Amino acid sequence: MQVVRFAADKKQFARGLTAATAYAAEENRKFGIKGGGLQTCGKFMDAMETGSTEVALYGGWIEGFITAQNQHNEDTYDIAPWQTTNTLLELTKSLCNQARPDTRFIDTFAGVFRILFPARLQSESAVVGISNGEARSIAYVEVLNRVQQALRDDGYEIADNTGGVDQAPIRQLMDYQRKNGLVATGLPDQPTLFAMFFKNSC
C-alpha cells in the first residue's frame, strides 16, 4: 500500500491557503456561515496565543465542519483520520500566519481541508488499541498500515500488514522516533504522525 503524503514542501502547503480564497464562491452560490467560521485569522491567532477559552469555539467549529464533510463527500469516511482537534488548530494557525489578519477562519481552514482531503480515509476502518508498557493509544487499522508502510519506505524491515501492530513495528517505531528527535513512545502519537506525514511541509 502506498502512503499518501499530505504535503511535499512549504510551497504546496501554502497553496492550500491560495486555493482557500475561492472556497465560499465555489459553485457560484452563497451560504450561511455559523460560529467560529465567521471570525478572522487575527482573532483566532489572538485566542491561540493567549490560551483563551475561545479556542474551544474554533475547535468545535472544526469538528462540526469535518463531520459534515465526512457525511457529504463521496468516497469519504474520515478526512482527518489521525489528526486531533489540537493538531488541526495548529495547522490552521500555520496558514493564518501566512494570511492577512482579516481573512475569515472558514477560508483559512478550507486550505487545511484541501491539504487533508487527498489522504482521507475513504472507507470505514476498524479502530484498535495499541499499548507499549503503560502507554496506550487508539488508531484506525488503515492509519497503522500507513505508518508501517512509511517505516518500510524509510528502510525498516517490517512484515506485511496484518491489521494491527506487533512488537517488531513498535520497536522500529521507537527507533524512528529517537532518530527524529521524538519521545520514543513506540506509539503512533501526534508528533510522530506529524513527522511522518507532514515532514518539511510547514
Secondary structure, 3 states (H helix, E strand, C coil): CCCCCCCCCHHHHHHHHHHHCCHHHHHHCCCCCCHHHHCEHHHHHHHHHHCCCCHHHHHHHHHHHHHHHHHHCCCCCECCCCCCHHHHHHHHHHHHCCCCCCCEHHHHHHHHHHHHHHHCECCCCCEEEEEECCEEEEEEHHHHHHHHHHHHHCCCCCCCCCCCCCHHHHHHHHHHHHHCCCCCCCCCCHHHHHHHHCCCCC
